[in-house]
């Protein structure tokens, strides 16, 4: 897989987390969510770490290393999805926002 891709930016599984990061940031800006600093900080870290893990694993140059970092990325997607439940339960995000991001997290896990 790595031999056919020259830049991590071309990896499809890196592009979707980038979109999710943008959507999460938009929620922080457009809602009162940004005032919940602890949850916001956790969500920023888990949403960004997915992209970082894919890039780092790709940069290691080996298929096994890359596979390991894809697993880390999947774990971060699961973590973000759990945090979305918390945000929804606290009424920091709407049902539509929750569902939209939850589906995207599921896509990343696949």
KETORTI-322393 format. One record per atom (N, C-alpha, C): residue number from 0; residue in one letter; chain; atom name; x, y, z. Coordinates in steps of 0.2 Angstrom, whole numbers, plus 5000, padded with zeros to 4 digits. Example, Ala and Ser with C-alpha at 12.3 -4.5 7.8 and 13.67 -1.06 7.14 Angstrom:
<atoms>
<k 0	r a	c A	a N	c1 5066	c2 4972	c3 5039>;
<k 0	r a	c A	a CA	c1 5062	c2 4978	c3 5039>;
<k 0	r a	c A	a C	c1 5066	c2 4984	c3 5039>;
<k 1	r s	c A	a N	c1 5064	c2 4989	c3 5035>;
<k 1	r s	c A	a CA	c1 5068	c2 4995	c3 5036>;
<k 1	r s	c A	a C	c1 5064	c2 5000	c3 5039>;
</atoms>
This chain:
<atoms>
<k 0	r x	c A	a N	c1 5004	c2 4994	c3 5000>;
<k 0	r x	c A	a CA	c1 5000	c2 5000	c3 5000>;
<k 0	r x	c A	a C	c1 5004	c2 5006	c3 5000>;
<k 1	r x	c A	a N	c1 5009	c2 5007	c3 5004>;
<k 1	r x	c A	a CA	c1 5014	c2 5012	c3 5005>;
<k 1	r x	c A	a C	c1 5017	c2 5014	c3 4998>;
<k 2	r x	c A	a N	c1 5019	c2 5008	c3 4995>;
<k 2	r x	c A	a CA	c1 5023	c2 5009	c3 4989>;
<k 2	r x	c A	a C	c1 5020	c2 5013	c3 4983>;
<k 3	r x	c A	a N	c1 5013	c2 5012	c3 4983>;
<k 3	r x	c A	a CA	c1 5009	c2 5016	c3 4978>;
<k 3	r x	c A	a C	c1 5007	c2 5023	c3 4979>;
<k 4	r x	c A	a N	c1 5008	c2 5025	c3 4986>;
<k 4	r x	c A	a CA	c1 5006	c2 5032	c3 4988>;
<k 4	r x	c A	a C	c1 5012	c2 5035	c3 4990>;
<k 5	r x	c A	a N	c1 5013	c2 5041	c3 4987>;
<k 5	r x	c A	a CA	c1 5019	c2 5045	c3 4988>;
<k 5	r x	c A	a C	c1 5019	c2 5050	c3 4994>;
<k 6	r x	c A	a N	c1 5013	c2 5052	c3 4995>;
<k 6	r x	c A	a CA	c1 5011	c2 5057	c3 5000>;
<k 6	r x	c A	a C	c1 5006	c2 5055	c3 5005>;
<k 7	r x	c A	a N	c1 5006	c2 5056	c3 5011>;
<k 7	r x	c A	a CA	c1 5001	c2 5054	c3 5016>;
<k 7	r x	c A	a C	c1 4995	c2 5058	c3 5014>;
<k 8	r x	c A	a N	c1 4995	c2 5064	c3 5011>;
<k 8	r x	c A	a CA	c1 4989	c2 5068	c3 5009>;
<k 8	r x	c A	a C	c1 4985	c2 5065	c3 5004>;
<k 9	r x	c A	a N	c1 4988	c2 5060	c3 5001>;
<k 9	r x	c A	a CA	c1 4984	c2 5056	c3 4996>;
<k 9	r x	c A	a C	c1 4980	c2 5050	c3 4998>;
<k 10	r x	c A	a N	c1 4981	c2 5049	c3 5005>;
<k 10	r x	c A	a CA	c1 4978	c2 5043	c3 5008>;
<k 10	r x	c A	a C	c1 4971	c2 5045	c3 5009>;
<k 11	r x	c A	a N	c1 4966	c2 5041	c3 5007>;
<k 11	r x	c A	a CA	c1 4959	c2 5042	c3 5008>;
<k 11	r x	c A	a C	c1 4957	c2 5042	c3 5015>;
<k 12	r x	c A	a N	c1 4960	c2 5038	c3 5019>;
<k 12	r x	c A	a CA	c1 4959	c2 5037	c3 5026>;
<k 12	r x	c A	a C	c1 4962	c2 5043	c3 5030>;
<k 13	r x	c A	a N	c1 4966	c2 5047	c3 5027>;
<k 13	r x	c A	a CA	c1 4968	c2 5053	c3 5030>;
<k 13	r x	c A	a C	c1 4964	c2 5059	c3 5029>;
<k 14	r x	c A	a N	c1 4961	c2 5059	c3 5023>;
<k 14	r x	c A	a CA	c1 4956	c2 5065	c3 5021>;
<k 14	r x	c A	a C	c1 4950	c2 5065	c3 5025>;
<k 15	r x	c A	a N	c1 4947	c2 5060	c3 5026>;
<k 15	r x	c A	a CA	c1 4941	c2 5060	c3 5030>;
<k 15	r x	c A	a C	c1 4942	c2 5063	c3 5037>;
<k 16	r x	c A	a N	c1 4947	c2 5061	c3 5041>;
<k 16	r x	c A	a CA	c1 4948	c2 5064	c3 5047>;
<k 16	r x	c A	a C	c1 4949	c2 5072	c3 5047>;
<k 17	r x	c A	a N	c1 4952	c2 5074	c3 5042>;
<k 17	r x	c A	a CA	c1 4953	c2 5081	c3 5041>;
<k 17	r x	c A	a C	c1 4947	c2 5085	c3 5040>;
<k 18	r x	c A	a N	c1 4942	c2 5082	c3 5037>;
<k 18	r x	c A	a CA	c1 4935	c2 5085	c3 5036>;
<k 18	r x	c A	a C	c1 4932	c2 5085	c3 5043>;
<k 19	r x	c A	a N	c1 4933	c2 5079	c3 5046>;
<k 19	r x	c A	a CA	c1 4929	c2 5079	c3 5053>;
<k 19	r x	c A	a C	c1 4932	c2 5084	c3 5058>;
<k 20	r x	c A	a N	c1 4939	c2 5085	c3 5057>;
<k 20	r x	c A	a CA	c1 4942	c2 5090	c3 5061>;
<k 20	r x	c A	a C	c1 4939	c2 5097	c3 5060>;
<k 21	r x	c A	a N	c1 4938	c2 5099	c3 5053>;
<k 21	r x	c A	a CA	c1 4935	c2 5105	c3 5051>;
<k 21	r x	c A	a C	c1 4928	c2 5106	c3 5054>;
<k 22	r x	c A	a N	c1 4924	c2 5100	c3 5054>;
<k 22	r x	c A	a CA	c1 4917	c2 5100	c3 5056>;
<k 22	r x	c A	a C	c1 4917	c2 5101	c3 5064>;
<k 23	r x	c A	a N	c1 4921	c2 5098	c3 5067>;
<k 23	r x	c A	a CA	c1 4922	c2 5099	c3 5075>;
<k 23	r x	c A	a C	c1 4923	c2 5106	c3 5076>;
<k 24	r x	c A	a N	c1 4928	c2 5109	c3 5073>;
<k 24	r x	c A	a CA	c1 4930	c2 5116	c3 5074>;
<k 24	r x	c A	a C	c1 4924	c2 5120	c3 5073>;
<k 25	r x	c A	a N	c1 4920	c2 5119	c3 5068>;
<k 25	r x	c A	a CA	c1 4915	c2 5123	c3 5066>;
<k 25	r x	c A	a C	c1 4909	c2 5123	c3 5072>;
<k 26	r x	c A	a N	c1 4908	c2 5117	c3 5074>;
<k 26	r x	c A	a CA	c1 4904	c2 5116	c3 5080>;
<k 26	r x	c A	a C	c1 4906	c2 5121	c3 5086>;
<k 27	r x	c A	a N	c1 4913	c2 5120	c3 5087>;
<k 27	r x	c A	a CA	c1 4915	c2 5124	c3 5093>;
<k 27	r x	c A	a C	c1 4914	c2 5132	c3 5092>;
<k 28	r x	c A	a N	c1 4915	c2 5134	c3 5086>;
<k 28	r x	c A	a CA	c1 4914	c2 5141	c3 5084>;
<k 28	r x	c A	a C	c1 4907	c2 5143	c3 5084>;
<k 29	r x	c A	a N	c1 4902	c2 5139	c3 5082>;
<k 29	r x	c A	a CA	c1 4895	c2 5141	c3 5081>;
<k 29	r x	c A	a C	c1 4891	c2 5139	c3 5087>;
<k 30	r x	c A	a N	c1 4893	c2 5136	c3 5092>;
<k 30	r x	c A	a CA	c1 4889	c2 5134	c3 5097>;
<k 30	r x	c A	a C	c1 4892	c2 5136	c3 5104>;
<k 31	r x	c A	a N	c1 4889	c2 5135	c3 5109>;
<k 31	r x	c A	a CA	c1 4892	c2 5136	c3 5116>;
<k 31	r x	c A	a C	c1 4896	c2 5131	c3 5118>;
<k 32	r x	c A	a N	c1 4897	c2 5126	c3 5114>;
<k 32	r x	c A	a CA	c1 4902	c2 5120	c3 5115>;
<k 32	r x	c A	a C	c1 4909	c2 5123	c3 5117>;
<k 33	r x	c A	a N	c1 4911	c2 5128	c3 5114>;
<k 33	r x	c A	a CA	c1 4918	c2 5130	c3 5115>;
<k 33	r x	c A	a C	c1 4919	c2 5132	c3 5123>;
<k 34	r x	c A	a N	c1 4914	c2 5133	c3 5126>;
<k 34	r x	c A	a CA	c1 4914	c2 5135	c3 5133>;
<k 34	r x	c A	a C	c1 4916	c2 5129	c3 5138>;
<k 35	r x	c A	a N	c1 4915	c2 5123	c3 5135>;
<k 35	r x	c A	a CA	c1 4916	c2 5117	c3 5139>;
<k 35	r x	c A	a C	c1 4924	c2 5115	c3 5137>;
<k 36	r x	c A	a N	c1 4928	c2 5118	c3 5140>;
<k 36	r x	c A	a CA	c1 4935	c2 5118	c3 5138>;
<k 36	r x	c A	a C	c1 4938	c2 5111	c3 5139>;
<k 37	r x	c A	a N	c1 4936	c2 5107	c3 5144>;
<k 37	r x	c A	a CA	c1 4939	c2 5100	c3 5145>;
<k 37	r x	c A	a C	c1 4937	c2 5096	c3 5140>;
<k 38	r x	c A	a N	c1 4930	c2 5095	c3 5138>;
<k 38	r x	c A	a CA	c1 4928	c2 5091	c3 5133>;
<k 38	r x	c A	a C	c1 4930	c2 5093	c3 5126>;
<k 39	r x	c A	a N	c1 4931	c2 5100	c3 5125>;
<k 39	r x	c A	a CA	c1 4933	c2 5103	c3 5119>;
<k 39	r x	c A	a C	c1 4940	c2 5101	c3 5118>;
<k 40	r x	c A	a N	c1 4944	c2 5101	c3 5123>;
<k 40	r x	c A	a CA	c1 4951	c2 5099	c3 5122>;
<k 40	r x	c A	a C	c1 4952	c2 5092	c3 5121>;
<k 41	r x	c A	a N	c1 4948	c2 5088	c3 5124>;
<k 41	r x	c A	a CA	c1 4948	c2 5080	c3 5122>;
<k 41	r x	c A	a C	c1 4946	c2 5079	c3 5115>;
<k 42	r x	c A	a N	c1 4941	c2 5082	c3 5113>;
<k 42	r x	c A	a CA	c1 4939	c2 5081	c3 5106>;
<k 42	r x	c A	a C	c1 4944	c2 5084	c3 5101>;
<k 43	r x	c A	a N	c1 4947	c2 5089	c3 5102>;
<k 43	r x	c A	a CA	c1 4952	c2 5092	c3 5098>;
<k 43	r x	c A	a C	c1 4958	c2 5087	c3 5097>;
<k 44	r x	c A	a N	c1 4960	c2 5084	c3 5103>;
<k 44	r x	c A	a CA	c1 4965	c2 5080	c3 5103>;
<k 44	r x	c A	a C	c1 4964	c2 5073	c3 5099>;
<k 45	r x	c A	a N	c1 4958	c2 5070	c3 5100>;
<k 45	r x	c A	a CA	c1 4956	c2 5064	c3 5097>;
<k 45	r x	c A	a C	c1 4955	c2 5065	c3 5090>;
<k 46	r x	c A	a N	c1 4952	c2 5071	c3 5088>;
<k 46	r x	c A	a CA	c1 4950	c2 5072	c3 5081>;
<k 46	r x	c A	a C	c1 4957	c2 5073	c3 5077>;
<k 47	r x	c A	a N	c1 4961	c2 5077	c3 5080>;
<k 47	r x	c A	a CA	c1 4968	c2 5078	c3 5076>;
<k 47	r x	c A	a C	c1 4972	c2 5072	c3 5076>;
<k 48	r x	c A	a N	c1 4972	c2 5068	c3 5082>;
<k 48	r x	c A	a CA	c1 4977	c2 5063	c3 5082>;
<k 48	r x	c A	a C	c1 4976	c2 5057	c3 5077>;
<k 49	r x	c A	a N	c1 4970	c2 5057	c3 5074>;
<k 49	r x	c A	a CA	c1 4969	c2 5052	c3 5068>;
<k 49	r x	c A	a C	c1 4973	c2 5054	c3 5062>;
<k 50	r x	c A	a N	c1 4973	c2 5060	c3 5061>;
<k 50	r x	c A	a CA	c1 4977	c2 5062	c3 5055>;
<k 50	r x	c A	a C	c1 4984	c2 5062	c3 5056>;
<k 51	r x	c A	a N	c1 4986	c2 5063	c3 5062>;
<k 51	r x	c A	a CA	c1 4993	c2 5063	c3 5064>;
<k 51	r x	c A	a C	c1 4996	c2 5056	c3 5064>;
<k 52	r x	c A	a N	c1 4992	c2 5051	c3 5067>;
<k 52	r x	c A	a CA	c1 4994	c2 5044	c3 5067>;
<k 52	r x	c A	a C	c1 4995	c2 5041	c3 5060>;
<k 53	r x	c A	a N	c1 4990	c2 5043	c3 5055>;
<k 53	r x	c A	a CA	c1 4991	c2 5041	c3 5048>;
<k 53	r x	c A	a C	c1 4997	c2 5043	c3 5045>;
<k 54	r x	c A	a N	c1 4998	c2 5050	c3 5046>;
<k 54	r x	c A	a CA	c1 5004	c2 5053	c3 5043>;
<k 54	r x	c A	a C	c1 5010	c2 5050	c3 5046>;
<k 55	r x	c A	a N	c1 5010	c2 5049	c3 5053>;
<k 55	r x	c A	a CA	c1 5016	c2 5047	c3 5056>;
<k 55	r x	c A	a C	c1 5018	c2 5039	c3 5054>;
<k 56	r x	c A	a N	c1 5013	c2 5035	c3 5053>;
<k 56	r x	c A	a CA	c1 5013	c2 5028	c3 5051>;
<k 56	r x	c A	a C	c1 5016	c2 5028	c3 5044>;
<k 57	r x	c A	a N	c1 5013	c2 5032	c3 5040>;
<k 57	r x	c A	a CA	c1 5015	c2 5033	c3 5033>;
<k 57	r x	c A	a C	c1 5023	c2 5035	c3 5032>;
<k 58	r x	c A	a N	c1 5025	c2 5039	c3 5037>;
<k 58	r x	c A	a CA	c1 5031	c2 5042	c3 5037>;
<k 58	r x	c A	a C	c1 5036	c2 5037	c3 5039>;
<k 59	r x	c A	a N	c1 5034	c2 5032	c3 5042>;
<k 59	r x	c A	a CA	c1 5039	c2 5027	c3 5045>;
<k 59	r x	c A	a C	c1 5041	c2 5022	c3 5039>;
<k 60	r x	c A	a N	c1 5037	c2 5022	c3 5034>;
<k 60	r x	c A	a CA	c1 5040	c2 5018	c3 5028>;
<k 60	r x	c A	a C	c1 5039	c2 5011	c3 5028>;
<k 61	r x	c A	a N	c1 5036	c2 5008	c3 5033>;
<k 61	r x	c A	a CA	c1 5035	c2 5001	c3 5032>;
<k 61	r x	c A	a C	c1 5028	c2 4999	c3 5033>;
<k 62	r x	c A	a N	c1 5026	c2 4994	c3 5030>;
<k 62	r x	c A	a CA	c1 5019	c2 4992	c3 5030>;
<k 62	r x	c A	a C	c1 5016	c2 4990	c3 5037>;
<k 63	r x	c A	a N	c1 5021	c2 4986	c3 5041>;
<k 63	r x	c A	a CA	c1 5018	c2 4984	c3 5048>;
<k 63	r x	c A	a C	c1 5018	c2 4990	c3 5052>;
<k 64	r x	c A	a N	c1 5023	c2 4995	c3 5052>;
<k 64	r x	c A	a CA	c1 5022	c2 5001	c3 5056>;
<k 64	r x	c A	a C	c1 5016	c2 5005	c3 5054>;
<k 65	r x	c A	a N	c1 5015	c2 5006	c3 5047>;
<k 65	r x	c A	a CA	c1 5009	c2 5009	c3 5045>;
<k 65	r x	c A	a C	c1 5003	c2 5006	c3 5047>;
<k 66	r x	c A	a N	c1 5002	c2 5000	c3 5047>;
<k 66	r x	c A	a CA	c1 4996	c2 4996	c3 5050>;
<k 66	r x	c A	a C	c1 4995	c2 4998	c3 5057>;
<k 67	r x	c A	a N	c1 5001	c2 4998	c3 5061>;
<k 67	r x	c A	a CA	c1 5000	c2 4999	c3 5068>;
<k 67	r x	c A	a C	c1 4997	c2 5006	c3 5069>;
<k 68	r x	c A	a N	c1 5000	c2 5011	c3 5065>;
<k 68	r x	c A	a CA	c1 4997	c2 5018	c3 5066>;
<k 68	r x	c A	a C	c1 4990	c2 5019	c3 5064>;
<k 69	r x	c A	a N	c1 4988	c2 5015	c3 5059>;
<k 69	r x	c A	a CA	c1 4981	c2 5015	c3 5057>;
<k 69	r x	c A	a C	c1 4977	c2 5012	c3 5062>;
<k 70	r x	c A	a N	c1 4979	c2 5007	c3 5066>;
<k 70	r x	c A	a CA	c1 4975	c2 5005	c3 5072>;
<k 70	r x	c A	a C	c1 4975	c2 5010	c3 5077>;
<k 71	r x	c A	a N	c1 4980	c2 5014	c3 5078>;
<k 71	r x	c A	a CA	c1 4980	c2 5020	c3 5083>;
<k 71	r x	c A	a C	c1 4974	c2 5025	c3 5081>;
<k 72	r x	c A	a N	c1 4974	c2 5026	c3 5074>;
<k 72	r x	c A	a CA	c1 4970	c2 5031	c3 5071>;
<k 72	r x	c A	a C	c1 4962	c2 5028	c3 5072>;
<k 73	r x	c A	a N	c1 4961	c2 5022	c3 5071>;
<k 73	r x	c A	a CA	c1 4955	c2 5019	c3 5073>;
<k 73	r x	c A	a C	c1 4953	c2 5020	c3 5080>;
<k 74	r x	c A	a N	c1 4957	c2 5019	c3 5084>;
<k 74	r x	c A	a CA	c1 4956	c2 5020	c3 5092>;
<k 74	r x	c A	a C	c1 4954	c2 5027	c3 5093>;
<k 75	r x	c A	a N	c1 4957	c2 5032	c3 5090>;
<k 75	r x	c A	a CA	c1 4955	c2 5039	c3 5091>;
<k 75	r x	c A	a C	c1 4948	c2 5041	c3 5088>;
<k 76	r x	c A	a N	c1 4946	c2 5037	c3 5082>;
<k 76	r x	c A	a CA	c1 4940	c2 5038	c3 5080>;
<k 76	r x	c A	a C	c1 4935	c2 5036	c3 5085>;
<k 77	r x	c A	a N	c1 4936	c2 5030	c3 5088>;
<k 77	r x	c A	a CA	c1 4931	c2 5027	c3 5093>;
<k 77	r x	c A	a C	c1 4931	c2 5032	c3 5099>;
<k 78	r x	c A	a N	c1 4937	c2 5035	c3 5101>;
<k 78	r x	c A	a CA	c1 4937	c2 5039	c3 5106>;
<k 78	r x	c A	a C	c1 4933	c2 5046	c3 5105>;
<k 79	r x	c A	a N	c1 4933	c2 5048	c3 5099>;
<k 79	r x	c A	a CA	c1 4930	c2 5054	c3 5097>;
<k 79	r x	c A	a C	c1 4922	c2 5053	c3 5097>;
<k 80	r x	c A	a N	c1 4920	c2 5047	c3 5094>;
<k 80	r x	c A	a CA	c1 4913	c2 5045	c3 5094>;
<k 80	r x	c A	a C	c1 4910	c2 5045	c3 5101>;
<k 81	r x	c A	a N	c1 4914	c2 5042	c3 5106>;
<k 81	r x	c A	a CA	c1 4912	c2 5042	c3 5113>;
<k 81	r x	c A	a C	c1 4911	c2 5049	c3 5116>;
<k 82	r x	c A	a N	c1 4916	c2 5053	c3 5114>;
<k 82	r x	c A	a CA	c1 4915	c2 5060	c3 5116>;
<k 82	r x	c A	a C	c1 4909	c2 5064	c3 5113>;
<k 83	r x	c A	a N	c1 4908	c2 5062	c3 5107>;
<k 83	r x	c A	a CA	c1 4902	c2 5065	c3 5104>;
<k 83	r x	c A	a C	c1 4895	c2 5063	c3 5108>;
<k 84	r x	c A	a N	c1 4895	c2 5057	c3 5110>;
<k 84	r x	c A	a CA	c1 4889	c2 5055	c3 5114>;
<k 84	r x	c A	a C	c1 4889	c2 5059	c3 5120>;
<k 85	r x	c A	a N	c1 4895	c2 5061	c3 5123>;
<k 85	r x	c A	a CA	c1 4895	c2 5065	c3 5129>;
<k 85	r x	c A	a C	c1 4893	c2 5072	c3 5128>;
<k 86	r x	c A	a N	c1 4895	c2 5075	c3 5122>;
<k 86	r x	c A	a CA	c1 4893	c2 5081	c3 5120>;
<k 86	r x	c A	a C	c1 4885	c2 5082	c3 5118>;
<k 87	r x	c A	a N	c1 4883	c2 5076	c3 5115>;
<k 87	r x	c A	a CA	c1 4876	c2 5076	c3 5114>;
<k 87	r x	c A	a C	c1 4871	c2 5075	c3 5120>;
<k 88	r x	c A	a N	c1 4874	c2 5071	c3 5125>;
<k 88	r x	c A	a CA	c1 4870	c2 5070	c3 5131>;
<k 88	r x	c A	a C	c1 4870	c2 5077	c3 5135>;
<k 89	r x	c A	a N	c1 4875	c2 5081	c3 5134>;
<k 89	r x	c A	a CA	c1 4875	c2 5087	c3 5138>;
<k 89	r x	c A	a C	c1 4872	c2 5093	c3 5134>;
<k 90	r x	c A	a N	c1 4869	c2 5091	c3 5129>;
<k 90	r x	c A	a CA	c1 4866	c2 5096	c3 5124>;
<k 90	r x	c A	a C	c1 4870	c2 5101	c3 5122>;
<k 91	r x	c A	a N	c1 4876	c2 5099	c3 5120>;
<k 91	r x	c A	a CA	c1 4881	c2 5104	c3 5118>;
<k 91	r x	c A	a C	c1 4881	c2 5104	c3 5110>;
<k 92	r x	c A	a N	c1 4878	c2 5098	c3 5107>;
<k 92	r x	c A	a CA	c1 4877	c2 5098	c3 5100>;
<k 92	r x	c A	a C	c1 4870	c2 5095	c3 5099>;
<k 93	r x	c A	a N	c1 4868	c2 5097	c3 5093>;
<k 93	r x	c A	a CA	c1 4861	c2 5094	c3 5091>;
<k 93	r x	c A	a C	c1 4862	c2 5087	c3 5089>;
<k 94	r x	c A	a N	c1 4856	c2 5084	c3 5088>;
<k 94	r x	c A	a CA	c1 4855	c2 5077	c3 5086>;
<k 94	r x	c A	a C	c1 4858	c2 5076	c3 5079>;
<k 95	r x	c A	a N	c1 4857	c2 5081	c3 5074>;
<k 95	r x	c A	a CA	c1 4859	c2 5081	c3 5068>;
<k 95	r x	c A	a C	c1 4867	c2 5082	c3 5068>;
<k 96	r x	c A	a N	c1 4870	c2 5086	c3 5072>;
<k 96	r x	c A	a CA	c1 4877	c2 5086	c3 5072>;
<k 96	r x	c A	a C	c1 4880	c2 5080	c3 5075>;
<k 97	r x	c A	a N	c1 4877	c2 5077	c3 5080>;
<k 97	r x	c A	a CA	c1 4879	c2 5071	c3 5082>;
<k 97	r x	c A	a C	c1 4879	c2 5065	c3 5077>;
<k 98	r x	c A	a N	c1 4874	c2 5065	c3 5074>;
<k 98	r x	c A	a CA	c1 4873	c2 5059	c3 5069>;
<k 98	r x	c A	a C	c1 4878	c2 5060	c3 5063>;
<k 99	r x	c A	a N	c1 4878	c2 5066	c3 5061>;
<k 99	r x	c A	a CA	c1 4883	c2 5068	c3 5055>;
<k 99	r x	c A	a C	c1 4890	c2 5066	c3 5057>;
<k 100	r x	c A	a N	c1 4892	c2 5068	c3 5063>;
<k 100	r x	c A	a CA	c1 4899	c2 5066	c3 5064>;
<k 100	r x	c A	a C	c1 4900	c2 5059	c3 5066>;
<k 101	r x	c A	a N	c1 4895	c2 5056	c3 5069>;
<k 101	r x	c A	a CA	c1 4895	c2 5049	c3 5071>;
<k 101	r x	c A	a C	c1 4896	c2 5045	c3 5065>;
<k 102	r x	c A	a N	c1 4892	c2 5046	c3 5060>;
<k 102	r x	c A	a CA	c1 4893	c2 5042	c3 5054>;
<k 102	r x	c A	a C	c1 4900	c2 5043	c3 5051>;
<k 103	r x	c A	a N	c1 4903	c2 5049	c3 5051>;
<k 103	r x	c A	a CA	c1 4909	c2 5050	c3 5048>;
<k 103	r x	c A	a C	c1 4914	c2 5046	c3 5052>;
<k 104	r x	c A	a N	c1 4914	c2 5046	c3 5059>;
<k 104	r x	c A	a CA	c1 4918	c2 5042	c3 5063>;
<k 104	r x	c A	a C	c1 4918	c2 5035	c3 5061>;
<k 105	r x	c A	a N	c1 4912	c2 5032	c3 5060>;
<k 105	r x	c A	a CA	c1 4911	c2 5025	c3 5058>;
<k 105	r x	c A	a C	c1 4915	c2 5024	c3 5051>;
<k 106	r x	c A	a N	c1 4914	c2 5029	c3 5047>;
<k 106	r x	c A	a CA	c1 4918	c2 5028	c3 5040>;
<k 106	r x	c A	a C	c1 4925	c2 5028	c3 5041>;
<k 107	r x	c A	a N	c1 4928	c2 5032	c3 5046>;
<k 107	r x	c A	a CA	c1 4935	c2 5032	c3 5047>;
<k 107	r x	c A	a C	c1 4937	c2 5025	c3 5050>;
<k 108	r x	c A	a N	c1 4933	c2 5022	c3 5054>;
<k 108	r x	c A	a CA	c1 4935	c2 5016	c3 5057>;
<k 108	r x	c A	a C	c1 4935	c2 5010	c3 5052>;
<k 109	r x	c A	a N	c1 4931	c2 5011	c3 5047>;
<k 109	r x	c A	a CA	c1 4931	c2 5006	c3 5042>;
<k 109	r x	c A	a C	c1 4938	c2 5006	c3 5038>;
</atoms>
